[in-house]
Amino acid sequence: MEKLLKNTDIIFAFGMIFILGLMIIPLPAYLLDFFLALNISFAILILIVSLYIQSPLDISIFPGMLLILTIFRLSLNISSTRLILIEGYAGQVIETFGSFVVGGSYVVGFVVFLILVIIQFIVIVKGSGRISEVSARFTLDAMPGKQMAIDADLNSGLLNEQEAKQRRADISREAEFYGSMDGASKFVKGDAIAGILINAINIIGGIIIGVVQRGMDITQALQSYTILTIGDGLVSQVPALLIATSAGMVVTKSAEGSSMDSQMKSQLFSNPRVMETVSAAIVLFALVPGMPTFSFLSLGSLLGAAAFFIAKNQKMKKEAEYEEETLPEKKSEEKVEEYLQVDPIEVEIGYGLISLVDENQGGNLFQKIASTRKYIALEYGILVPPVRVRDNLQLNPNDYLIKIKGNVVAQFECYSDKFLAMNPNQIEEQLSGIPTSDPAFSLPSFWIDEEEKERAEILGYTVVDSISVLSTHLQETIKKNFEKILTRQSVKQLLENLKKEYPAVIEDINSDLLPLGNIQKVLQNLSRELIPVKDLVQILESLIDYSKVTKNIDVLTEYVRHSMGETIANLYKDSNGVIHVVSISDVLEEKIINALQENKESMQTLGFSPAMLKQLNISINNAMQKFSELGYPPVIITSATIRPYFYKLINSTFPSMAIISFTELPSNVELEFLGTIEV
């Protein structure tokens, strides 16, 4: 049995070949009886399943199964036709349907057969096909809106990544299902037409064979072959009718998420006043002369009794609920832990900015936030947690706050009905608007109306809408706070994701030599200087190798940087592949080395005097201005020995200045020196 279950694909393939073979291979009557019984059983099974499903996706295999059962039924039609025309007998099932079910009258049988075909073809198949077509169209049209709603719930924290992924998959499956059902309904329609044609051919062929080959008169041939043909048609059309009914029930299944019996009970028989009214109306029919009094009176009484018991049951429930509400409530123990949880990233907006998140007003902030999270993951390899957006009535109408772990890290005044015109090239001509400063890059800017937008663009201003201002500010704020976002849990998640494709790397991590905390701190050091950690395999391999030599986080970070030379060089190259840098004078480097040797405890100031620090800041500031004038990213190059300590020394004053070392760059990188930092 286990071997059979493991090879269901082979069994299914041979089953399909066998079904198609039934059209060619002659079947004995007893085997035909078995397969006809199997066909009826499958039809009943599908009908009952369609009653109990809660969503159309619970039986998403239905379109494909509909095709298989249609082919199976047509194959049986061909086999039964062969037996009827050759032997004049097609098994007990067909004979019973032809004689017992329709009373042995071929006229009655033919009428019943035609009625079944008309019901199936005109009512059920046409209706379910139309519903499938309309449902497929509306489902496809609604997909973008549903996807945006999922993104909004994901960004607001109502869904996690796994739930959002599952909901997106359900939407795609729903669209595919209704599209497939639209096509599959054509098979049922064709099956009904084929049933009529096959039976007509059987009757004509039976009369010809009976009269010409077997010497029957026309009446005898018509009686004999027509009854068998009608029996064959009924045996085929009864399962087809059940399948078509099942298809109609599946495509009309509502999105309430409950079975049909539950919906009928709650929606049709839950109001006792309705039941009482119907009961009275039916009793009145019993009083009409000529009407069957007993039938109408018994039905009316039954509905009246049902209304009485439903009303009594609802009254008892209301009394129980009232008693429960009036009882002194037991004070449940307050869960203080809920107040200790803070959102990793949160954006609070004033009520004047609500339109930025309202899709009905054209707000697509949630989409922008989703794009920001995707960009950071692709560019820097860091998984940004969901960003919760909420309104705060205590803020000024146009203000917003960006919080990380409950602490305000950025804020700005934003106007949802205006555009921000930024001055990137020191344009002298002013604009008529509200002067301000770009929150992301501190560029001099103006809040302008739409009428001023075209003029600002002609003058060379960079003009963006308010949603872009907020999303860009959020992106830059997240980049400045990577170390706060890179928690141990997020690092653990990165390692778990890596384990699927690089198990050998993860298995080689020794938790004694390289604990999770050390990996986290090294990644924080790299991300603090905006070094992408996308190539996590390379980083981990370096850490695994050098963790046997040292546990010093700064030293481990430098080893990792040396292994990422190409990545670091590409961050600062211009279009010609040249890195423009300023170097540290030999005198300053010697002072830093001496300070490191003499003062190992205070690495933040390196023991420099205030006058020396002031002179150093002036020199770096002059270099920054030079980089700004030339349009190059500001970079200072030092020796590897002093690089991390010099970075800590100047980072708080010059956060945008990058510090690299000679030895971490590839040998083929070309450097252009723009000056020297001196004290």
DAJO-V729315 format. One line per field, one symbol per residue. ss: DSSP state (A for helix, B for strand, O for the rest). phi: phi as a letter, one per 40 degrees, with the letter a starting at -180 (. if undefined). burial: # if it has 16 or more other C-alpha atoms within 10 Angstrom, else .. A space follows every 50 residues. Layout:
ss = ???
phi = ???
burial = ???
//
This chain:
ss = OAAAAAOAAAAAAAAAAAAAAOOOOOOOAAAAAAAAAAAAAAAAAAAAAA AAOOOAAAAOOAAAAAAAAAAAAAAAAAAAAAAAAAAOOOOAAAAAAAAA AOOOOAAAAAAAAAAAAAAAAAAAAAAAAAAAAAAAAAAAAAAAAAAAAA AAAAAAOOOOAAAAAAAAAAAAAAAAAAAAAAAAAAAAAAAAAAAAAAAA AAAAAAAAAAAAAOOOOAAAAAAAAAAAAAAAAAAAAAAAAAAAAAAAAA AOOOOOOOOAAAAAAAAOOOOAAAAAAAAAAAAAAAOOOOOOAAAAAAAA AAAAAAAAAAAAAAAAAAAAAAAAAAOOOOOOOOOAAAAAOOOOBBBBBO AAAAAAOOAAAOOOAAAAAAAAAAAAAAAAOOOOOOBBBBBOOOOOOOBB BBBBOOBBBBBBBOOOOOBBBBOOOOOOOOOOOBBBBOOOOOOBBBBBOA AAAAAAAAAOOBBBBAAAAAAAAAAAAAAAOAAAAOOAAAAAAAAAAAAO OOAAAAAOOOOOOOOAAAAAAAAAAAAAOOOOOOOAAAAAAAAAAAOOOO OOAAAAAAAAAAAOAAAAAAAAOOOOOBBBBBBBOAAAAAAAAAAAAAOO OOOOOOOOOAAAAAAAAAAAAAAAAAAAAAOOOOBBBBOOOOAAAAAAAA OOOOOOOBBBBOOOOOOOOBBBBBBBBOO
phi = .cccccbccccccccccccccccbccbcccccdcccccccccccdccccc cccbadccbccddcccccccccccccdcccccccccbgabgcccccccbc cbggccccccccccccccdcccccccccccccccccccccccddcccccc ccccccgcbcdccccccccccccccccccccccccccccccccccccccc cccccccccccccbgccccccccccccccccccccccccccccccccccc ccccccgaccccccccbbbbbcccccccdcccccccccdgccdccccccc cccccccccccccccccccccccccccccccccccccccccbcdbabbbc ccbcccbcccbgcbcccccccccccccccbgbcccdccbacbccccdbca bbbbfgbcbaaabbbcbbbcbcbcbfccccbcaccabdccbfccabcbcc ccccccccchccbbccccccccccccccccbdcccccccccdcccccccc bbcccccccccccbcdcccdcccccccccfccbcccccccccccccccca bcccccccccdccbdccccccbccccgbbcbbbcccccccccccccccbc cbccbfgccdccccccccccccccccccccgbccbbbbcccbdccccccb cccbccccbbbcccccccccbbcbibcbb
burial = ..................##.##...#.#..##..#..##..##.##..# ..#####.##.##..##.#################..####.#######. .#.###.###.###.##..##..##########.##..##..#...#.## #######.#....#...#..#..#########.##.###.##..##.### .##..######....#....############################## ###.....##........#..#..##.##..##.##.........##.## #.##.##..##...............................######## #######.....########.###.##..#############....#### ####.....#######.######.......#.#..#####..#######. .##..#....###.###########.####.##.###..###..#..... ....##..#...##.#.################.....######.##... ..#.###########.###..##.....######....#..#..##.... ....###.....#..##.##..##..#....##########.######## #.....#####..###........#####
//
